[in-house]
Structure formats: C-alpha cells, structure tokens
Amino acid sequence: MAQPLSRRTLLQATALVAAAGGTGAAADPAAAATGGAAQAAWTVRPFGLGDVALEAGLFAEKSKLMLDHARGYDENRLLQVFRANAGLDTGGAVAPGGWEGLDGEANGNLRGHYTGHFLTMLAQAYAGTGDEVFGTKIRTMVGALEEVRAALRQEPSVLSVPGVFGGRAAGNERGSYRYVELPSGVLGDASAVTLAAWVKPGHQDSWARVFDFGNDTTRYLYLAARNANGVPRFAITTGGAGAEQGLDGTAALPLDRWSHLAVTLAGGTGTLYVNGTAVARNPAMSLTPAALGTLAHHWLGRSHYTADPVFAGAFGGFDVWSRALSDDEMAGLQDGPADGDLVSYAFGETSGPGFADGSGRGLDAVLRRTWGGPSHPGFLAACPETQFILLESMTGSDYTKVWAPYYTAHKILRGLLDAYGATGDQRALDLASGMGDWMYSRLSVLPAATLQRMWGIFSSGEFGGIVEAICDLHDLTGKDEHLALARLFDLDSLIDACAANTDTLDGLHANQHIPIFTGLVRLYDATGEERYLTAARNFWGMVVPHRMYGIGGTSTAEFWKARDVIAGTVGATTAETCCAYNMLKLSRALFFHEPEPAYLDYYERALYNQVLGSKQDHADAEKPLVTYFIGLTPGHVRDYTPKQGTTCCEGTGMESATKYQDSVYFAAADGSALYVNLYSPSTLTWTEKGITVRQHTGYPREQGSTLTVGGQRQARFALRLRVPGWATAGFRVSVNGRAVPGTPRPGSYFTVSRTWRPGDTVRVSIPFRLRVERALDDPSVQALFYGPVTLVGRNPATEYLELGLYRNAGLSGDLLPSLTPVPGSPLHFTLDGTEFAPFYEGTEDPTHAYFRRSEPTVVFGGLDSGVANPAGSDGSLLDEVWAAAPFRDKAALLTRVRSVAAAWVADGLLTAADGDRMLATAREASYVR
C-alpha cells in the first residue's frame, strides 16, 4: 500500500516550488511544477504568470471573457462525476454533459478530463490575477477530490437519502457503478413467489435493473424500471432473451418520485403491479424461480447484460414472499413498510456497506461496485478503473469501450500539479503523487511489448502530455518510480523514426502525438538522453511548415496527411484547436534549450491567429465558447459550441486564454539577457533585477511597441528584441530617442546591451507589409497576411475567391495599396467588394482563410497593359517581376520589368510586342513606395 508523502518530502517539494524559475515563488503553476533540476538544463527560462501582467489590449480583452467564465461556472458540476464514481453525495449538482456525461460521446468514457483542464485554468487565473475567487475554487476542488480518493479506497458505503414513509432509503447516483448483492437462498425453492420494491428512478436509462437474479445471460429473472419502450418489464427465462416469458407495463415510471413495483408468479400466471394496481397479466408463464435452479447472482440495480446501465435513483424497500400476494394485499403494501418472509430490506441504514434482512432469515445484503475497486490506493478518476484494465489487452481501437484513459489521467494529474503550484496546497501534491504511484504499479509490471502495443493504438492508447506532467511530478517528489514511470510511455517506433529524421507522420492522429514530444523534451531534462531532444526537434520540423496552415494550425479531420500537402487537405475539419495549443507548448519547450527565433516566429503566428481566433468574442458563464475544428474551406463559419460540449479543445481553450502572457518575456538562464518575444501590452516584474519593464502598445493594431524600464535600481543586461521573420520592411530601435545602430535581420533577435536605469525608454518600430503565403502543393491557393495577422475574407461564397493583388503594388513590394482600408476599423480592408478582417476576431461570419490568386493580365500602378500574364514553371511573369522587390525607385522597377520581359521573350513565353507594351505600361504608371 502506498504511503502518504512524508513531511520531509512535502518540505522538499515546497522548496522546489519556491525555487522554480527563480522569478517568483508559486506565481506560475507550470514553472512551480518544473523543479530547478529540470531548469538547470535550460538556456532560457520563463517568468511566472504572476510576474507578467496583461495591460489593456487584444489579449486582455480575450482573457477577461474566459476569466469571467471561470468565475461563474459552478465547480461542483465538474466534481459531480467524481463524486458519483465514488458513491458520494453529489449535492444535486448537474453533470456538465457532453464528453463529461454518461450520455455524451462514447458513453462519457473521457469524463474527468475537463475537470483537469478547469483546475489548470483556475490555477493560471489565480497566478495571473491573484483574485481569491480562483484560489477558493481550487481549494474546494482539491478538497473534494481528496474525499473522492478516500471513498474509493474504502468499501462502498450507503448513500442515505429520504425514504418512502418518512424513513431513510439507499441512494445510487448515476455513474456510481454500485449495486446491492444479495446472498444465495433469497428465493428459496419457491414455486410461487412475490417480489416487490419501492424505487425512485433518477434517470430515463433503458434496461436499468431493479433486480436481476441469474447465472449469466441465459438463465435469469429480472425486473427493469424501463424497457426499450420506456415502461417496466419483468422477464424470466432459461434460454436467453429469445425465450423470455415476460410482463410489460403500460406507462413510464415518473422520475424522482417513489413508485412501487411488484411481480407475482403462481400457477402459470404472472402479474405485474405498479403502485398496487395490476397493469399486466400473463397466464402463459410456466417458469418459476424453482425452474431456474441454483443461481449464482442475486443483484439489485445491476444487470447480467454488461451493456445495461446500473440503476440510478433510490431503493426504499425490497421484499420477497414465498407465495403470490393477492390484489388486496398488494394494494395494502402502499400504506407502509412490508415484511417479506423470504427476505426483507428496508434500506434504512445511514452508513456502512450492508443492509439488514428483516425477514428473520439473516440474509443480509452488501453494497458492491461492478468493477470491484481500485488496484492501488492512489487511484483517482471519475470512471472505474475498467478502461485502464481493458487497454492492456486491446489490439485495436474502440473508443466506445476504451477512450484514452491515460489522456484523462494526464489532465487530472496536470490540474493537480498546477493547483499545487498556484496555491501550495499539499493535498493537491499528495493526490498527484498518489496518481503517479498508482500508474507505476499498473504499468511497471507489463511487458515492454504490451506497452508498445498500447501506446500505438489510435485513440484508446492516447496519453496526451502525461510524460511532461510525470516529469514535473518527479521534480517535486524526487521518487525514482516517477521518473521510471515517465519512461514507460516511450513509443519507441515514433521516437526512433523522429530521432533519425524519418518522417512517418502521414496517417497519424495529430493531437495524440504532438504532446508526446513536449514530454520527450522534459525527459531529456531529466535524463540527458540526447535521443529525446533530437526526436522532438526533428518532429517540430516535420510539422512546421510541412503540415502547417497559414493560421499556424495543423491536422485535417484530426489526422496528418502527406508532407507538404496543404491546399489538398483544406476542408471543414482542419486545424483542431488542441493541436495549436500543443504545438505552442512544444515550441516553447524547445526554445528553452535552443533559443532559435523560428520557434517564436511560429509561436506568434499560431497565437495571434488560430489561438486567439478560436475564442468567440462573447462572454458565457455556461460555455467557454472555443472552437474544436477551424474549417479553412471557403465560407466556413466557426462553431464555438462544438460537438456536445466539454471537449478537449474547449479544455485547452480555457487554458490558452488564461496564460496569454506566459511567453511575452523570457530571461537567459544566467540572468544576462531579457528576451522580448512578443509585442504585447504588459508589465514585467523582474524581481531578480529589481526592475519592471512596461510595454505600451496596441500591437498588432499598432506597428511597434514602446518599452519603459521602471523600478528602484539600475541593472545591466542585454535586451533581445525579436525581429519577426516577416519584418522585411524594416525594424528600427531607439533608446531614449536615439537610434540604435545595427542591421536587424528578419527571423533573429536584435540585441541592445547596456546598464538600464529607471525611466529608460525603448521604441521599437516594425512596419507591416501585406504579403501572401502560398500553399506548398498549389501556389495559386494563398493566405493573406498583414504583419503577423492573417486577414480573412468575410464572404458567404463556398468557392475560393479569385483575387488579384499586383494591381497597385508599391515599389517596396507591399501589396497593401491594392486594398482599401475600412475607416474606423483597424486591420479591416476591402477588395473587390469583400471585407477582409483579422482572423483573431472571434465572430460567426463566413470566412475565407485561403483564396485563389488570379492575375490574368499584366497591371502596373492600376494601369492594365492588356497583355496576358503568362505562367511559367515557377509562377507567373508578374510573380517574377515582384520577387525582386523592394525596388529603390521607379527606375529600378523598370529595369526589372525590362529584364524579365526579355527573358520571357527569349523563352518563347511572351511576344516582343507584348513585352514592349508591358514595359510601356510600367513606365506610364505611378507607384506608392
């Protein structure tokens, strides 16, 4: 049996939290859960969420919507599924539904995952705002989960609820998987019998049993509260379902009200009674309990058909007589408790696992779980352990039976670690450590081949970011078993292929695999094994740009297709939002080891476009309003209430919107440099240096940013300003009004080293240009960008818009002059009657993220030459002309036009006359810079 964490271990963990990141104790859940041992391998370190405050701007606007959702949503709804699984009182809370509900997709096999997401959101919100409402919610949830684990460790105990005649009854929450086991001999050898029960159904489940006595699905007798037609049914058989002799009621039992059900069998006649009235009589029922012989099981609330649900509601009494009661006697049972002579249970117990038999025969009953109980005291879940057990023998995917149980375990574990990081609540760490101990006890005894098979199964074997979470847990507990556990999730075929830079991603489920690599980076931190880091680095390069859409997302219908196929995969189910979330995490983790600007260029792209655009610009206390897929097909309308709700993408969306500030600034591990990665209105408190850095900007509505140093003392460090890869129109920096010399290079960091004093001001100017990005497999399919922002056409057409952009192109190569700004709406433009707007705006407009480029004739400065724009093997003639931009002046452009025309004439692709006409038009036209 696992022992609770010792006081010494807890003190060590607390010290790790305080040391995490070196930038603020438990102000960042992720940093707090990542101990100093791991960060020792990092070149760059993050600041805590509490160290970076968002100021008024785009991110703060989006974040407020989610923070309001976090404040308003009742956490007891999420806890309902955990409490029900443990047989605890749910306090009348209504389960969230969707993926968290028994009626949701795949029977709710993923329930519990959303609670983990919600805990992480609360932890991040608490760390970022300090608002105690979030801390209170965290502590409520952690305390409830501790009670759940304690209940799961024990034998089931009665859930006492108000009874029929003013006494007590035995409640059974839906999702509890509990039933009452009666001893053998309940029916005796009776040839005539009456079975009667007071029941209070709590749900409209079909085929939930009031009782089921039998051996299997061949020999049994049962009473169901509802059959397929919604009415009570009694049946007895010795030959399975096809040979049942039965009785069916005439009306459905009311929910949440007491009903009396009874069956009599005698002399070949069966009668079904509801509330003392006979509702069905069958004179051809030749079978009696005696005909069934000795039966193995006598259950209340459980069926021998494993697909049938457990009865949800309450039992107010169960009695069996060795004779058939008369109609008058049956009517009399409505007035008070009964006293069956074969067995009689009043269910008046208020605690404990048993129910006393009042018949005098001593046949006491016991409360059981259908799945027995946890294999280890550290088990914590909102579902039975069954899915974990079944996965170990699965050879193919079937998510209706097993749906990613270790993925759900990851979300719960991550949430607990983040709760601990934000609040220091030792209970959260103890629960997390127990989960690690339990998983190790299960997985460490399995053969390596079994583990490899499990992790290779689509969906069922998905385990999300559990390796990263377990590594973080190991940093806190120091248990060797936890590090060993993390390595048990190695999927060698994938790791080896990526370490060898062999692209095997075609056909793989994207989000099942992306978080694996963030875990590998953390395993590298813990073990120093280069294979892990190499695999993660190479994998990133297989996705960016080879399977990346313009908005930064990846996947189509959740899967990857062949490398470099972009236009060929555009559809209504592209860009699963979870994928972008996990690619950001991986980019960030890789940057900590290798501060390559490309990682943050991608981070900006995906954050400012897909991630921001996945959140609808409305508040809602009930739903986070986050997309699942973002369809990139023409005219697609985003769905912010996807599937049935409580999906993985809504979970990661809650997390994303409460940590927008986590990568705005990084510090060099030795404190020698400050990285400004994102231009976002915010204030950094750099405690180690005793300074603040306030960034004042409207970016991306503003083309630049102003940083002001504050604090009480001066500090020397290198200020490293990211020069975006798209910033080809210039990048200028001044300090205190004086230009900083140097040549900033797009896709790099521009460094300003000095001793910084309070009041120092840095102005960064980043002129935007309108540009296109061509799909790798079809250059005519293009996405439109202005600076970091994807511009989407708002148009209901369901075919690609055909657009030309060279018509008014400037000498700089900027395509913006071809568009018309919308007054009063920053970053809104019109072209050919269609409005273009930032992708990040969370509207329900039909949008076009890609368009078809059409430049049928050669046009310069708005003048059409009338010459057809010929196409070559690498694009059109105009493409070749403008590929040389920027041009110093008009003369330089004319030189280029002349040169390209001559080459195309020489290749037979353009007539000399057309070349002359083209050059004449270019000479006549006027151009903006």
N, C-alpha and C positions, 0 to 999 in steps of 0.2 A: 504493500500500500504506500502511495506517495505521501511523503511528509510535507507539511506546510513549510513555506520559506522561513528559515531561521531569522532571528533578529539581526544577526551579523550580516546575512545575505541581503536583507532589506536595507540595512545601513549602507552596504556597499553599492546597492542599486541607487539609493538616494544620492550618493556621492557622484555616481556616473551621470545622473540627471543634471546635477549642478554643474558638472564639468562639460556637458555636451555642447559642442560647438564653440565654447568659450565666449559666446556673445550674449548670454542671458540664460539664467537657470532653466526653468521649465517653461519658458515662453514659447517654445516651438515643439509640439508633440513629436514630430518626426526627428528633429535634432535631439530631443531628450531621449528618444528611444534608440538613438545611434550613439553608442558609447565612444569614449575617447580612443579606445583601442582601434576601432574601425577608422576613425577620422585621422589617425596617425598616418594612414596610407594616402591621404588626400593632399593634393597640391593646393586646392581651393576649398574653402568651407563656406557654408551658407550662414546667414543670420537667422535668428528666430523670428517667427511671425510677429511676436510682440516687439521686436526691435525695428520693424518697418511698418509705419502707419500709412495707410492709403489716404491721400488727400482728395478733395473734390475732383471728380473726373469720371471717365468712362468705367474704370474698374470699380470705383466706389459706388457708382450707380447700380451696376450689376450685382455687386456684393451685398448691397443693402436689401435687395429683393430676396436673396437667399437667407440672410440673417433674420429677416422678418419671418420667413417660413420656419426657420429653426426655432424661433421664439414661440411661434403659435402652434406648432404641431405637438400633440399630446404624446409624450414618450411612452405612456402606458399602453398605447395601441401597439407599439413595436414589441413591448415586453409581453403582450398577451400570448404570442405564440410560444415564447419560452416558458411562461408560467403554465400554460396549458400542457405542454410536453412534460412538465414536472409534476402535474397534477395539483397545482396550486390554484388558489382563487385568483381569477383574472380581474376581479373588481368591476365586472360589467364592461370592460374595455372592448372595443370592436377592433378586430384584427385589421391590418391595413388592406388586405386583399391583394389582388394581382399575384405577383411572384411570391409574396409573403403569405398567401392564403391557400387553404386546402382546396378551394375551388379555382385556383389560378392555374397557370400553365404547368403541365406535368405534375398536377396534384399538389402544387406548392412544395416540391422537393427541394427548393432552394431557400426555403424560409429560414430566417435568421441572418441572411447576408445583409439585408437592408439595415438591420439594427447596427451592424458593424459600421456600415457607411455613415449612419446617423451619428454614432458615437464619434467617429473621426471628424465629421463636420462640426459637432459641438466642441470638440477639443480644439480644433483650429479657430473656431469663432471665439472661444474663451481666451485662447492665447493671443489672438489678434486684437480683441476689443477690451478684454478684462471685465466684460459685463457678467455679473454674478449669476444672471438668469441661466447662462450656459453652464456654469460650474454646478449650479444646483441640479440641473437636469442630468449632468454627467454622474453626479453622486447618487442620484435617485436610480439611475440605470445600473450603475455598478453594484449598488446595494441589492437591487432586485436580482441581478444575475448571480450574486453570491448566494442568495436564498434559493435560487433555482438549482445551482450546483449542489447545495446541501440537501435539497429534496431528492435530487437524482441519486445521491449517494445512499439514500435510505430505501427501505422497502416502501411501497406505496402506502399512503395514509389517507383515510377517508376525508373527502371534502364535504363537510356537513353543511346542508342548506335547509331552509324551512320546508317542513313536510306537509302531508295532506291534512291531517286532523289536528294541527297546532303543534305537532311534534317536530322531529328532525327527519331528514332524508339524506340519501347519498348522492351527491352531485358528480357529474362527469363532464368536464369541459371538452368541447370539441377539439380534437388534436391531442388529447391526453393519452390515447392508446391504452387505457386501463379498462379492466373488466373484472367481474366477480367470478371466482372459481368455487363451485360447489363440490362437496365430496361425493364419491360414488355412493349409490344407495338412495339417492334423492327420490327416485321414482319407485323404489322397491320392486316388487313383482306384480304391480297392479295391472289388472286387465281393464279397469275403469279408472279414470283419473280426471281431476280438475286442476288446471294451472292458472293462477291469477296474479296479476301485477298492477301496481299503481306506477304509472310512468308520466314523466313530464318532458316530452321531446323538446330539444333545444334547436334542432335544425331539420331541414327537409331532406336529409340524406335518405336515399332509397336503399333498402335492404339492410339497414342497421337493425341488429337483432335485439329484441327484448330478452329472449333466451334462445339457446341453441344447444341441445343435448345430442351427442353423437360421437362417432368414431372418426369420420372423415366426410367426404362429400358424397358418400354412398348411403350410409345408414345414419339417420338423424331425425329429429323433430325440432321444429323451430317456430318462433313467433316473431315476425318482423313488424316494426311500427309502420313501415311504408314499403309497399312493393313497387314495381315499376310504374304502376298506375297511381301511386300515392296513397293507397289505402292499406290497412293492416292485412297481414296474411299469416295464416298458420298452415304448416305442411308437415307431413310425416312420410317417410319413405325407407325402403330397404334396397332401392335400386337407383338412387341418384335423382337428379332433378326431373328427369323424364318420367319417373314413376311416382312422383309425389301425389299423395292424396291431400287435398287442401281445402281451405276455407278463406274466402276473401271478404273483407269489409266493404262497406258501401260509401264511406266518406273518410276524408283525411282527418287524422287527429290534429287538433289545434296545437300550435307551437306555444311553449312557455305556459301551458295550462295543464293541470293534472287530468289524466284520463285513466279509467280502469279498463284493463283488457283481461279477458278470461277465455279459456277453452275447456270444453268438456268432451271426453271420449268415452263412450259406453254403448255396448250392444250394436256396434257397427255404425253408430251415428256420431258425428262430430258437430259441435255447435260453437260458434264464435260470438262472444258478448263484448259490447262496448258500452261502458258506463251502465252496466246492469241490464242492458237490452240485447236480446239475441238479434244479430244482424246477418248471420249466415248459418245455414244448417245443411249438412251433407249426410244423407243416410247410407252412403256407399263407402264409408271409411272403415275398412276391415282391419286396418293395422292399429295396434295398441302399443304402449311402451314395452309391454312384455314381449311383443313380437320382435322388437329390436335387439333383444338380448342384452348382454352386459355392454355398457357404453363407456368409452374412455374419458369423455369430457362432458362436463355439465357447466355451461357458461351462461352468465348473464351479461349482455352487452357485446358479446363477441360472436362472430360467425366462423363456421368452418371453411367458408369461401374467403380466401385471403384478400381478394379484391374488395370485399364488402367493408364498409366503414364500421368503426366502433360506435356504439350508441352514445349519442351526446345528449345530455339533459340530466334527469334525475330519476332515481328509483325510490318510491315511497313505501314499498312493501312487495314481497313475493311469497306466495303460498302455494302449496301443493296438497291436494286431498286424494285419498285412495278410493274415491268414488266420484260420480258425476253429481255436482250440486244441482238442485232444482232451480227453475227460473225465479221462484220466490226467494230462495236462499241467495241467489246471485244478486238480486235487487237489494237484499239486506246488506251485502258487502259494501254498499255505497255509503253506509252510515257510520262506519267505524273500522278500526283495525280488525284484521282477520286472524284466524288461528288454524292454519292447515295442519293436518295430522301427520303428513309425511315430512314436511318442512315448513318453517315459517320465519321469515326475516322481516323485521320492522324497519331496519336501517336507521335506527335512532342513535347509533354511535357517533360521537363527535371527534374522535381521534383514533389512531391506531389502524392496523391493516385488516382487522377482522370484523365479521358480522355474526352475532349470536343467533343460533337457531332456537326459536321459541316453541318448537313442537315437542320438546322433551326427548328427542332422539339424539341430540348432541351433534348434529351435522352442521357445525359452524362453517361459515364461508370465509374466503380470503380474497382480498383485493390483489390483483396481479397486473403486470404490464405485458402487453402482447409480445414485446421484444425482450423480456427478461429484465435487463438493466445494464448499466454501463460496464464495460470491461475494465475500467480504470477510474479511480475517484476523481481524476482531473477532467473527465468528460464534461463538456458544456455545449449544448446545442438546443435548437428549437425543434429538432426532429429526433426520432430514435436513432440509435447507432447503426441501424439496419443497413443504411446506404453504404456506410464505410465497410461493413462486412461483405455485402454483395459485390462491391467493386473488386474485392480481392480475387474473385473467381470469374469476373466478366471477361469475355473475349471480344465483345463488340459493343457499340454504344446503344443505349436505350435510356434516354433521359426521363422517360415516364417511370422508370424503376430506380435509376441512379442518376442524379443530376449534380455532378460536380461537388461532392460533399466536402472535399478539401478546399475548394474555392470558397465555400461558405465558411469553413473553419478559418480560412485566412482572413476573411472580412471581420469575423468576430475577434480573432486574435489581434488584428491591426487596430480595431477600435479600442480594445482594452489597453493596448500599449500606448495609443495616443491619449486615452483618458488618463493614464498614469502620468504621461509626460506633461499634460496640461495642468493636472491637479495635485500630483504627488500622492494620490490615493493608493495606499499599499494594497488595498483589496483588489484593485484592478491588476496590479502586477502579480499578485498571488493567483488570480484567476488565469492570467495569461501563462504563467509558469506551469500551472496545472494542465492547461491545454497542451503545452509542449511535452510534458511528461506523458500524457495520455497518448499523443500521436507517436511518440517514440516507442512506447510499449506496444503499439499495434504494428508499426512499420518495421521496427528493428528485427522482428522475428521472421519476416517474409523473405523468401529467396530473392536474389537480385533480379532474376528473370521475371519474377512476378511483378516487381516494382516497375521494371522497364515496360512490361505489357500494360500495366495500369496507366502509367503516365502517357502512353502513346494512344490511348483510347479517346476519340473525339468526345467532347462534352463531359461524359461521365468521369473521365480522368483528369479534367481540367483542375488546376490547383492555384491559378491566379498568382498573386505576389507573395505566396506563403513563405518562400525561401528568404526573401528580403525581411519579412516580419520575424521569422525564426532567428535570423542572424542578429536582428535588433534585440530580440529576447535574450539571446546568448550574451550579447554585450552587457545586459543588465544583470543576468543571473550568474554568469560565469560557469554554468553547468556544461560539462563536456558532452552530455547527452543531447543538449540542444544544438550544438554545432554538428554533431553526428547526424541528428535528425535533418538538419538543413541539407546535408549531402545525400540523404536518402531520396531526395526528389530529383536528383540528376537524371535527365533524359539524355543518355549518352549519344544516341544516334543524332540528335539535334545539335548537341554541344560539339561533338566531334566534327560534324559537317561544317558548322559555322566557324569553328576554330581553324579549319582548313580552307576557309573562304569558299566553300562549295555551297551554292545557292540551291536549297531544296525546299523553298517556301511555297512553291506552286501547289495549290490544293490544300494547304494547311489553314486551320481556323486561326484568324489573325489574333484576336484578343486572348485566345488560350495560350498563345506563345510569347507575345510581347513581354508580359511581366516576368516571364522566366528569366529574361536576360538582365533585368534590373536585379533580380536575385543573384545572378551569377557575378555581377559586379560586387555585390556585398560578400559573396563567398570568396572572391579574390581578396577583399579587405581582410577577411578572417583567416584565410589560409595562405595567401601569397601565391596561389597556383595560377600561373600566367594563362593557362588554357581558358579559364573562366573569363578573364578580361578580354582576351583576344576574340573569343566567340561573341561576346557582347558587342565589341567594337565592329566586327565584321558584319554581324547581323544588322546593326543600325544602317550600315552602308548598303545593305540589300533592300532596305525599305526606302531610304532617302537617297536619291529621288526616284528610284526604280519602281516603287509601288505607291508613290505619294501623289495625291491630288493637290491642286493648287492651294486649297484651303489648309493643307497640312495633314488632312485625314488620310486614312488608308483602309483597305478592305472593300469588297463588294459582296453583299449578302453574307457578311461576316467572314468571308474567306479571302485568301490571296489567290490571284491568278498568275499567269506567266509574267516574268520580269519585263519591264518596260511597256506593258500594255496598260495604257491609261484611258484613252478615248474608247477603246474597245470594251471597257468594263463600266463605263458611266451608266448609271441606272437609278432607280428609285430607292435602292437599299445600299447605297455606297456609304463609306465613311462612318462606320459605327463610332459613336462618341467615346466609348471606353478606350478605343484604340488610340485616339489622340491623347487622352489622359495618360495612358501608359507610355506612349512614345515621349511625352514630355518628361515623365519620371526617368525614363532611361537616358534621355539626352542630358538631363541634369546630373545623373549619377556618373555618366562618362566624363562630363566636364570637370567634375571634382578631381578626376585623375589626370585628365589631359585637357587643359583649357583651350580647346580648339574652337574658334569663333563659329564654325559651321554648326556646332551643336546649339548655340544660342540663336543663330540665324533661323534654324528650324524651330526653335522654341518660340521665337517671336511670331513666326508665320502661323503656327498651329494655335498659339494662344490668342492672338489678335483676330483670328478668323474663325476656325472651327469651334474652339472652346468658348469664346465669347458669343459667337453666333448660335451656339447650341442652347443658350439660356434665353427663354422668352422674356421680353421686356414688360412683364406684368408680375404683380405680387399675388400669391395664393397661399393660404395657410394650409391647405389640404395637399397640394402637389408642388413639387419643386419646379415643374414646367421646364423640362430639359428633354432634348431630342434623344432618340435611340439611334436611328439612321439619319443621315443628312443626305437626301437624294440630290444628285447633281444632274439629273436628267432635266431637259428643258421644261420650264414651267412648274417645277416641283414646289410644293407647299410644305413647309416644315411642320412636323407633328410633335408638339411639346407635351402631349399626354400619351406616350407610346404604349402599344400593346395593352396590357391590363393594369399597368402601373407597378410601382416598386421594382423597377428593372435595375439591372446592373448599371446602365448608363445614367439613370436618374440618380443612382447612388454616387457614382464618380462625379456627376454633375454637381451634386451638393458639395462634394469635397473641393472641386475646382473653384467654385465660386466663393469659398472661404479661405483660399490661400493664394489669391492672385499676386500677392506681394512676395511670395517665397523666393523668387529668383530675380528680383529687380537688382539686388546688390549681392555680391559675394566678396569675401576677403581672402587674400593669399594666406596660406596656412601659417606662415611666419609673421603675418600682420604687416607685411611690407607694401601691400597694394590693396586698393579698393577697386573692384570691378563694377562698373555701371553697365549692366547687361540690357536693361530695358528702360526706355524713356517713359516714365510713368509718374504722375504726380504723387509724391510720397515723401515721408521724412524718415531717415535712418538715424537711429541712435547707436553709435559705435562706442560701446561702453569702454572697451579696452583702450581706445584712443582718447576718450573723454570729449568726443565731438559729436555733432549732429551734421547730417547733410540733408538739406531740404531741396527737393526737386520740384520746381514750379513749371508746369507745362500743361498744355491742352492736347498733347500728342495722343493719337495721330491726327487730331483735328488741327494741331499746330505742327509746323515743320521744324522742330527743335525743342530745346529744353534749357532751363536755367537752374544751375545748382548753386546753393549757398551754404557755406560752411558756418556752423554755429558751435556753441559750447563755451567752455571756460578756459581752454588752453590750446596751444598750438600743437600740431602733430605732423611728423614727416612721413609721407608715404607716396607711392605712385598711384595716380588716378588713371585708371584704364577705362577709356570710353569706347564702347563697341561701335565700330563703323559697319553698319549693315551691308550685307553683300549687294543689296540693290542700290546703295547710295552712290551712284555713278555721276550725280550732278554736282558733286562737291560735298565736303564735310569740313566745317570750319569751327575752330575752337578759339575762344578768347578767355583770358583770366583778368578780372578786374578791368575790363575794357581793352586790354592789349592782346592782339592776335598772337597765338602760339605758333611758332614756326614748325614746319614739318609737312610731310605729304601723307595725309591719311589714305590708307588703301582700303577699298571696299572688301568686306569679309575679313577684318582684322580688328585689333584694339589699338587705339591711339593713346599714347601714354604721356601724361603730364606729371613730372616728378618735382616736388618742391616741399617746403615746410608750409603747411596750411595753417592759416590763422582765422579766428572768428571774423566773419564778415567777408571773407574771400568769395568772389562770385565767378562762376564758370558759365559761359554761354556757349551752347552747342547748337550749330545751325546745320540742319540736314534737309536740303532741298529735295522735294519729291519730284519724280517724273512718272508720267503714265507709261506703262510698259505692258507687254504681253508675255505670257509664258505658254509655249506650245506643248501640246501633248506629245509624249515621246513617240507614240506609234502613229500619230496623224497630226502633222504640223498645222493643218488648217483648223483644227479644233484648239481653241486658245482660251486662256483665262486672262482677265484684265486686272491689273494692279496699279494702285497709286500709292507709292511708298510701300509700307508694309501691308496695306489694306487691299483685300480682294474686293473689287467692285462687281456687283451682280445686277443684271438687268431685271427689272420688275415688269414682267410681261406674261400674260396667260398663255401665249403660244406654246405648243408642245413639240415644236420642231426647233432646231437650232436657229437662232437669229443670225442672219448674214450681215456682217458689218465690215466696213472699210475704215481704216484709221490713218492712212498716209495722206489723206486729202489736205490737211492743214498742218502736217508735222513741222515742228520747229527745227532750226538749224542744230539745236542740241540733240536732236533725235527724240525729243519729248513728243508724245502723241496727244498730249492733253489739249492742244489748240483745236483738235477735231471735235472735242466735246464742248458742250455749253453748260457752265455752272448754273445750279439752281439757287437763286437768291435766297439767303436766309437759312440755307440747309447745307452746312459744311459737308464736304465729300460727296455731295449729290450732284449728278450731271445728267444731261440728256444727250441722246444721239439717235437720230432717225426716229424720233417720236417715243423712244423708250427711256425711262428714267433708270439711271444706274446709281446704286447706293452701296454703302459698306455692308459686307457680308455679316459683320458683327451685330448689326441691328436685328434684334430678335422679333421679327414681325411674321405675319402669316401671308405675306404677299407671295404670289407665284414668282419664282426667280430663275434666272439663267446664270449659273456659275461658269459655264463654258458657252462659247459662241463659235460660229463658223466664219472664219476670215474670208472675206471676198473683196478683192481689189481688181475688178475686171479691166479697168483702164489705167493708164499712167496719168496721175494727177499730181501737180505740184502747187502748193500755196493756194489751193482752191480752184486752180485752172485745170480743166480736163483737156489733155492733148488729143484725145480721140484715138490714141494708139492703144491697142490691146496690150495688157500686161502679161507678157509671155511667162511660162513656167519652165524652170529647169529642174535638174535632178535634186538641187538643194534649196529650192524655193523659187520665188518669182524674181523678175528683174528688179522690181521696187524693193524687195527684201535685200537684194544685193547692194542696191544704192544706199539704203539707210543703215545697213550693217556697219558702215564706216563712221556713222555719227558718234560723237558730236563733230560738227564742222565749225571751223574757226570763223568763217564768214560765208557769204553767198558765193564768192569766187571758189572757195574750197568745195562747196557742194557742186557747182557747175563742173569743176574738174572731175569730180567723182562720176557725175552723170555721163560726161563725155567718155570717160574711160570704160564704164560699164557698157554703154551703148556700143562702143567699138568692139568690145569683146563679144557681145551677143550677136552683133552683125557678122563677125568673123566666124562664129559657130553656127551661122545659118539660122539662128533663132529670132532674128529681127532684121527687117529690111533696112537698107541705108536711109531710105526716105523716112521711115518711121523713126529711125534714130535721130535724124535731123529735126523732125517735128517735136520729138520728145525733148531734145536739148533746147529748142526754141521756147517751148512752154516753160521749162525750168528757168530760163533766162528772164522771161517776162514776169514770172510770179514774184510775189513778195512773201517774206518769211518772218516769223517771230523768232526770237532767239531760242 
